[in-house]
Amino acid sequence: MGPSSAALCILIFGGALGLPAPAQGRLRCYTCSFAKPCYPVPTECQDDEACGVSIGTSEQSEVIQRKGCLPRAQCALPGQATYWSRSYALQHHCCERNLCNAAPAPQRPPRPLVPTLLLAASLTCGGHLLH
């Protein structure tokens, strides 16, 4: 197997395991302001930026959200924003894959659970699933 075949196998099996593909160039992230509704637009980030979602909460428990490129150094730090003359405490959530700051994906069961479920179904059905 040549180097290109090995790389292709790694990409295919890595994708099957849910591993991210290697990054190529700058990240692309969705961007939208605090305005509602959010109509996200794909944007290219700078080299030192990650994709982020910033969620702000006011003293009156109002919640706002924006998406975009954030400096990596800012990802772990709390922030402040003023929107419509109201102050919000911000929490940033960053990710490092292209367009990874979209709406949250539905949760799926962990991968080891799938073979266990197949085995349990096979045993329950008298082994007919594996024949």
N, C-alpha and C positions, 0 to 999 in steps of 0.2 A: 504494500500500500504506500503510495507516494505522499509527500507532505500535503498536497492539495486535497487528496482523498481523506487523509486523517483530519484535516481542518473541517472538511464538510461533515464527517461523521460526528465530530465534537459539536458542531453547530446543530445538527439534527437531533442528536441525543440530548444535548443541553436544553434545547427547546422543549423536548418531550418531558424533561424533568422540571421545567418551569424556571430554568436558569436564564438570566438576561443575556442577550447577545452583546458582544463587545462593542463599546461605544466607538463611533467613527466620527471625528470632527466635533463640532459644538453641539450641545444639547438643543433640542427643540422642545419648547414647553407651551402649554396653553396659557394665554394671558387674558384676563378680564378684570375690570375695576370692581369696587365695592357696589356699584349700581346693580339693581335687580330688575329684570332677570339678567343673568350672566350669559353672554354670548361669546364663548372662548374663541380666541384667534391664535393659531399656531405662530410662535415667534422663536427666532434663533437667539440663544443666550450668549453671553460673553464667556471666555475661557474659564473664569473663576466663579461661574454661577451654576446653580442647580435649579431644578424645577421646584416650585413651592406653592403651597396653599397657606395663606395667612388668615386665621380666624380671629376676629376681634369681638370682645364682649364689653359692653358699657356697664356703668354702675346701675343702670336700670334693667340689666340682663338682656339687652338687645344684642343680637348677634349679626355680624357682617362677615363677608368672606371675599377674598380676592385671590387670583391666581397669577403666576408669572415667574420670571427668572429672579432668583434671590442670590446675593453673594453667599457663598458657602459658609463664611464666617458668621453670618447672621442667622443661619438655620437653627442653631441651638439656643439662641438668645431670645428672651421676651422682647416685645416691641410696643410702641405706642402709635396711635393714628388718630387723627381728627377727621370725622366725616359728618357733614351737615351740623357743624358746630357742637358735636358731641365727641367726647374722648373715649377711646376704646383701648383696652389692653390686648395686645396681639400675641398669639402663639403661632409659630411657623412650623410647618411640616414639609420637609424636603425629600426629594427622591432624585435618583441619578440615571433615569432612562428616558429616552425620547417620549414626549407626550404622556409622562407618567402622572401628571397632576390633573388628570381628568376626574370625572365623578368617581366615587369609590366603587370598585368592582364588587359584585356579589361574592360572599364568602363561599369557598368550596372546601370540601373535607380534605384533610391532609392526605397526601399520596399513600402512606402505608395503610390507610384505612381501606382503600379500594381492593387490594389483594385479600385482605381479611374478610371483607364483605363477600367477595367472590367465593372464597373457601367456605364461608358459612352458608352461602346459598347452595353451593354444591353439596355440602353435607346434608343440608335440610331437604334438598330435592333428590336425595339418594344417589348423588354422584352423576346425574344425567347431564349436567351442564358442561362437564369436561370431556364428554365422549363425542 
